Amino acid sequence: MGKLDGKVAVITAATSGMALATARLFAEEGAHVFITGRRQEKLDEAVKLIGRNVTGVQGDASNLADLDRLYDTVKREKGSIDVLFASAGRGEPAPLEQVTEEFFDNIFDLNVRGTLFTVQKALPLFNDKGSIFLNGSGMSVKGFPGFSVYAGSKAALRSFVRTWLLELKQRGIRVNVLSPGPIDTPANDWMSEEMKEYIRAQVPRGEWGRPEEIATVALFLASSDSSFINGMELFVDGGATQI
């Protein structure tokens, strides 16, 4: 038996990296997984890679109409949700003096506004005693030059969780934050080798994490193994935020 047999999971922005690795593992563990992605071509590739127990729904988590379409599809095909991994996010650097209104809005619209409505719109379909977790970041607690807007957006998610677990406690729905550290994914391809080396040096084991190392922790948060874990921020970063 898989740890998620018979469960229905929704994972946003799951066409690559950590979220894709998580979707693959969830499907292997028996869940039917609904994944989203902005680009249909990448979404189709992800669905093919996962292979079974998966439905792809094209959409952008910062677009409320796209979220409505996602949950309409879930309702039509499965009727309810047990697990939600609100993974969609973005993070580009900009020194404080170079931050523009457009730059700020683009990051907060997806990371904060998009995450809030991804969770809110899922609730009518959510089964009691389900599990919600948000995609945080170690940068929210450890300063990194040029990433103040991104870090601030991820810190907001930690605040959301503290409140939401109380609002949802009567339904037994757990809410947590999964905060990765440096993970080797295509999302970091824009970085220079010098920057990658600097970040690698912050990790005690001396190397970046792998998407699969996030997926196994996501499985823990999704399953009954974490039944007494609620309202916490779980750092999966090799210890980088602790030193």
C-alpha positions as CSV (number, residue, x, y, z in Angstrom):
1,M,0.0,0.0,0.0
2,G,1.1,3.5,-0.7
3,K,1.0,6.3,1.9
4,L,-1.5,8.3,-0.1
5,D,-3.7,5.5,-1.5
6,G,-7.1,6.9,-2.5
7,K,-6.1,10.5,-1.8
8,V,-6.6,13.5,-4.1
9,A,-3.7,16.0,-4.2
10,V,-3.4,19.4,-5.9
11,I,0.1,20.7,-6.7
12,T,0.5,24.1,-8.4
13,A,3.4,24.9,-10.7
14,A,4.4,21.2,-10.9
15,T,6.1,21.2,-14.4
16,S,9.6,21.0,-13.1
17,G,11.9,20.9,-10.1
18,M,10.7,20.2,-6.6
19,A,7.0,20.3,-7.3
20,L,7.3,17.9,-10.3
21,A,9.4,15.5,-8.1
22,T,6.7,15.7,-5.5
23,A,3.9,15.0,-8.0
24,R,5.7,11.9,-9.2
25,L,6.2,10.6,-5.7
26,F,2.6,11.3,-4.7
27,A,1.3,9.4,-7.8
28,E,3.7,6.5,-6.9
29,E,2.3,6.5,-3.4
30,G,-1.3,6.1,-4.7
31,A,-2.7,9.6,-4.9
32,H,-4.4,11.1,-7.9
33,V,-2.5,14.3,-8.5
34,F,-3.8,17.4,-10.2
35,I,-0.9,19.6,-11.4
36,T,-0.8,23.0,-13.0
37,G,1.6,24.9,-15.2
38,R,1.5,28.1,-17.2
39,R,2.8,26.6,-20.4
40,Q,0.8,23.8,-22.0
41,E,3.8,22.2,-23.6
42,K,5.7,21.9,-20.3
43,L,2.5,20.7,-18.6
44,D,2.0,17.9,-21.2
45,E,5.6,16.8,-20.7
46,A,5.2,16.7,-16.9
47,V,2.0,14.6,-17.2
48,K,3.7,12.2,-19.5
49,L,6.7,11.9,-17.1
50,I,4.4,11.2,-14.1
51,G,2.7,8.6,-16.3
52,R,-0.4,7.7,-14.2
53,N,-2.8,9.0,-11.6
54,V,-2.3,12.6,-12.9
55,T,-4.4,15.3,-14.5
56,G,-2.8,18.5,-15.9
57,V,-4.7,21.8,-15.8
58,Q,-3.1,24.7,-17.6
59,G,-3.1,27.9,-15.6
60,D,-1.3,30.6,-13.6
61,A,-1.8,30.6,-9.8
62,S,-1.9,34.4,-9.8
63,N,-4.9,34.4,-12.1
64,L,-8.1,33.8,-10.1
65,A,-10.0,32.6,-13.2
66,D,-7.4,30.0,-13.8
67,L,-7.7,28.8,-10.2
68,D,-11.5,28.6,-10.6
69,R,-11.0,26.4,-13.7
70,L,-8.5,24.2,-11.8
71,Y,-10.9,23.5,-9.0
72,D,-13.9,23.1,-11.3
73,T,-11.8,20.3,-12.9
74,V,-11.0,18.7,-9.6
75,K,-14.7,18.9,-8.6
76,R,-15.9,17.3,-11.8
77,E,-13.3,14.5,-11.9
78,K,-12.8,13.6,-8.2
79,G,-15.2,15.7,-6.1
80,S,-12.8,16.5,-3.2
81,I,-9.3,17.3,-2.2
82,D,-7.2,15.7,0.6
83,V,-3.8,17.4,0.0
84,L,-2.8,20.8,-1.3
85,F,0.8,21.8,-2.0
86,A,0.7,25.5,-3.0
87,S,4.0,25.5,-4.7
88,A,3.8,28.3,-7.3
89,G,6.2,31.1,-6.7
90,R,9.0,33.2,-8.2
91,G,12.1,34.9,-7.0
92,E,14.4,37.2,-8.9
93,P,17.0,39.5,-7.3
94,A,16.9,43.3,-7.2
95,P,18.8,45.5,-4.8
96,L,16.7,47.8,-2.7
97,E,17.4,50.9,-4.7
98,Q,16.4,49.1,-8.0
99,V,13.1,47.7,-6.8
100,T,10.2,49.0,-9.0
101,E,6.5,48.9,-8.4
102,E,6.1,46.4,-11.3
103,F,8.9,44.1,-9.8
104,F,7.3,44.2,-6.4
105,D,3.8,43.5,-7.7
106,N,4.9,40.6,-9.9
107,I,6.5,38.7,-7.0
108,F,3.8,39.5,-4.4
109,D,0.9,38.8,-6.9
110,L,2.2,35.2,-7.3
111,N,3.9,34.4,-4.0
112,V,1.4,36.0,-1.6
113,R,-1.8,36.8,-3.4
114,G,-1.7,33.7,-5.5
115,T,-1.0,31.5,-2.6
116,L,-3.8,32.9,-0.5
117,F,-6.4,32.4,-3.2
118,T,-5.0,29.0,-4.1
119,V,-5.8,27.9,-0.6
120,Q,-9.1,29.8,-0.2
121,K,-10.6,28.5,-3.4
122,A,-9.6,24.9,-2.5
123,L,-11.5,25.0,0.9
124,P,-15.0,24.2,-0.4
125,L,-13.7,20.9,-1.8
126,F,-11.3,20.1,1.0
127,N,-12.0,17.0,3.1
128,D,-11.8,17.4,6.9
129,K,-8.4,16.3,8.4
130,G,-6.6,17.1,5.1
131,S,-3.2,18.6,4.7
132,I,-2.2,22.0,3.2
133,F,1.3,23.1,2.9
134,L,2.9,26.2,1.3
135,N,6.2,26.6,-0.5
136,G,8.3,28.8,1.6
137,S,12.0,29.6,1.5
138,G,15.0,29.7,3.9
139,M,15.6,33.2,2.6
140,S,12.6,34.4,4.7
141,V,14.7,34.0,7.9
142,K,18.2,34.5,6.6
143,G,19.2,37.7,4.8
144,F,20.6,37.5,1.3
145,P,21.5,40.7,-0.5
146,G,19.2,41.6,-3.4
147,F,16.3,39.3,-2.3
148,S,14.4,41.5,0.1
149,V,11.2,41.4,-1.9
150,Y,11.3,37.7,-2.4
151,A,12.2,37.0,1.2
152,G,9.4,39.3,2.4
153,S,6.9,37.5,0.2
154,K,7.9,34.1,1.7
155,A,7.8,35.5,5.3
156,A,4.2,36.4,4.7
157,L,3.4,32.8,4.1
158,R,4.7,31.9,7.5
159,S,2.3,34.4,9.0
160,F,-0.6,33.0,6.9
161,V,-0.1,29.6,8.4
162,R,-0.1,30.7,12.0
163,T,-3.6,32.2,11.4
164,W,-5.1,29.6,9.1
165,L,-4.4,26.7,11.4
166,L,-6.7,28.4,13.9
167,E,-9.3,29.2,11.3
168,L,-9.3,25.6,10.1
169,K,-8.9,23.7,13.4
170,Q,-12.6,22.8,13.6
171,R,-12.2,20.9,10.4
172,G,-8.9,19.2,11.5
173,I,-7.1,20.6,8.4
174,R,-3.4,21.0,9.1
175,V,-1.5,23.9,7.5
176,N,2.3,24.0,7.4
177,V,5.2,25.7,5.4
178,L,7.8,23.6,3.6
179,S,10.8,25.9,3.3
180,P,13.5,24.6,0.9
181,G,17.1,25.8,1.0
182,P,19.4,25.7,-2.0
183,I,17.9,23.0,-4.3
184,D,19.3,22.2,-7.7
185,T,16.4,22.9,-10.1
186,P,16.0,24.7,-13.5
187,A,14.6,27.7,-11.6
188,N,18.2,28.6,-10.6
189,D,19.6,28.4,-14.1
190,W,19.8,32.2,-14.3
191,M,22.5,32.3,-11.5
192,S,26.1,32.7,-12.3
193,E,28.5,30.0,-11.3
194,E,30.0,32.4,-8.7
195,M,26.6,32.9,-7.1
196,K,25.9,29.1,-7.1
197,E,29.3,28.5,-5.5
198,Y,28.6,31.1,-2.8
199,I,25.3,29.5,-2.0
200,R,26.7,26.0,-2.0
201,A,29.2,27.2,0.6
202,Q,26.4,28.1,3.0
203,V,25.2,24.5,3.2
204,P,27.1,22.5,5.9
205,R,27.2,19.3,3.7
206,G,28.9,21.3,0.9
207,E,26.4,20.7,-1.9
208,W,23.0,21.7,-3.1
209,G,19.9,19.7,-2.3
210,R,18.0,17.6,-4.8
211,P,14.3,17.9,-5.8
212,E,13.7,14.4,-4.5
213,E,14.8,15.5,-1.1
214,I,12.0,18.0,-1.0
215,A,9.5,15.4,-2.4
216,T,10.1,13.0,0.5
217,V,9.4,15.7,3.0
218,A,6.3,16.8,1.1
219,L,5.1,13.2,1.3
220,F,5.6,13.3,5.1
221,L,3.5,16.5,5.4
222,A,0.8,15.0,3.1
223,S,0.5,11.7,4.9
224,S,-0.7,10.6,8.3
225,D,3.0,10.3,9.3
226,S,2.8,14.0,10.2
227,S,-0.6,13.9,11.9
228,F,0.7,15.9,14.9
229,I,2.5,18.5,12.8
230,N,0.6,21.7,12.5
231,G,1.5,25.4,12.0
232,M,5.2,24.8,11.7
233,E,7.8,25.9,9.2
234,L,9.9,22.9,8.2
235,F,13.3,23.9,6.8
236,V,14.7,21.4,4.2
237,D,18.0,23.1,3.6
238,G,20.8,20.9,4.9
239,G,21.1,23.2,8.0
240,A,21.8,26.4,6.0
241,T,19.3,28.5,8.0
242,Q,20.5,27.2,11.3
243,I,24.1,28.5,11.2
